[in-house]
Amino acid sequence: DIPEFMTVIAERQTAGKGQRGNSWESEDCKNITFSFVLYPTFIEARQQFILSQIISLSIKEELDEWAEGISIKWPNDIYWNEKKICGILIENDLLGHHIGRSISGIGVNINQEVFRSDAPNPVSLKQITGQEHDRYEILSHILKRVQIYYNGLQTEDGSTYTAEIAARYARSLFRRRGFHPYEDADGRVSARLLRVEQDGRFVLEDENGKEREYLFKEVQYIV
């Protein structure tokens, strides 16, 4: 009986979960670490990447209000230049061919000044701007942005609206121009980003002109 958009916030997080079994470091009362629930039964399971797009765009576009150089590292990490400012984990429960429930767990580094974990490249908004920020104001704005996108998925013309979201997402991607190092099951490769498919597949082109297509966790950026 938990209502849609119910949000739970942790001021002190003792076991923050990250991608690939990593942990998420967050100093007490310095950042925003929160989860919220959606019931997007109108979205087919094969279209679930659209949730990742609207949530990452909502955070990216809010952080754009405070700093330049914010981008989305596929599929949904948020970066400032070459450093990570936000991590997102989305867990979807399916109901037949549709999504029955979706829980997004998000950590955004806001006012933390020192990071002690072995994470290679964390950064906070305060480190970028030199200023303390109102965490709850930023959280409120992020949730409002998510709600606008989410409502649009239900009310706007489906194919036109999802195409607009995909275009915004594509323009927001980390390292979207030029050749960069990646690593897949065969080792390191230098490649450039071609596109991200509607289902979330990541398509690169290597220096030999060969297209390489990846699902989640099949390729890593070398940062």
Secondary structure as UniProt FT lines:
FT   TURN            4..5
FT   STRAND          7..10
FT   HELIX           19..21
FT   TURN            28..30
FT   STRAND          32..38
FT   TURN            41..42
FT   HELIX           45..47
FT   HELIX           49..63
FT   TURN            64..66
FT   STRAND          70..73
FT   TURN            74..76
FT   STRAND          77..80
FT   TURN            81..82
FT   STRAND          83..95
FT   TURN            96..97
FT   STRAND          98..108
FT   HELIX           125..129
FT   HELIX           135..155
FT   HELIX           158..171
FT   TURN            174..175
FT   STRAND          179..184
FT   TURN            185..186
FT   STRAND          187..196
FT   TURN            198..199
FT   STRAND          202..206
FT   TURN            207..208
FT   STRAND          211..214
FT   TURN            216..217
FT   STRAND          220..221
//
